[in-house]
Amino acid sequence: MSRGIDFKQKEVISLSDGKILGFVVDVQADFQKGEINSIIVAKTGKLFGSVIGKNNITIPWNKIQKIGEDVILVDI
């Protein structure tokens, strides 16, 4: 399994339409269970932006289909 830091700056692409959703700026995790719950994606395409903002979307972990070296494919 990858570490949360490994997700940062990866491009996120929707499998349904091939659209680039943005870049991962953060992850939400349950440290007691040791699980990642979701990823935070900056819709603006900014690599370095505010983690909390209206241009960010939260993608639940169960919507992630494939994690590659450069991209993350999601089913949303």
N, C-alpha and C positions, 0 to 999 in steps of 0.2 A: 504494500500500500504506500502511496505517496504521502509525504508530509504536507501540511497545509501551505507552507511557504512555497512548495513546488508549484502550486496552482497560480500564484500571483503572476500577472502579466500574460497569462495564456489567453489566446483568442477563443471566444465562445461562439459556436455556430449552431443554429437551429437545424435539425434534421428535416423538419417538415417543409421548409422552403429554402434552405441553404443560405439564409440570411445571417450576416455577421451581427451578433447581438452586442458585442463589446469585448472588454477585457476584464479578467478577474482582478478585483482590488482587495478582496478579503474573503475569509471563510467564517462560518458560524459553526461552533463545535460544542459538544457536550463533553466536558473534560472528565466528568465522573464516569461516564461510559466509555470514553475514549473514541468517540465517533464524530465524524463531520456531518452536520445536519444540512448545510446548504452552502452555496457560494454566492458572493455578492459581485455583480457584474456592473461596470460603469458603461451605460448605454452610449455615452458620448464618444467612446473609443479612447478616452484619456487613459494613459497608463498610470499616471500619478495624479490622483484627484482625491477629493474628499470621499471618505468611505460612506458617510451619511449624507445623502442628497436625493433630490427628487429624480435625478437622472440615472439612478442605480436601480437594478432589479435583483431580487432574491430568487435563486433557482434551487428548489429542494434537491437533496442528494439523489432521491429516487428518479429524478428526471434526467440525470446524467447517464448517457449511454456508452460513451467511450472517452477515455482520457489518453490523448496522444502526447508526443514530445512537445508539440507547439500549440495544439488546439484541444478544446474540449467540445464534444458533440453532445447536444442536449435535445430532448424530445419535448418541446413545449409549443 
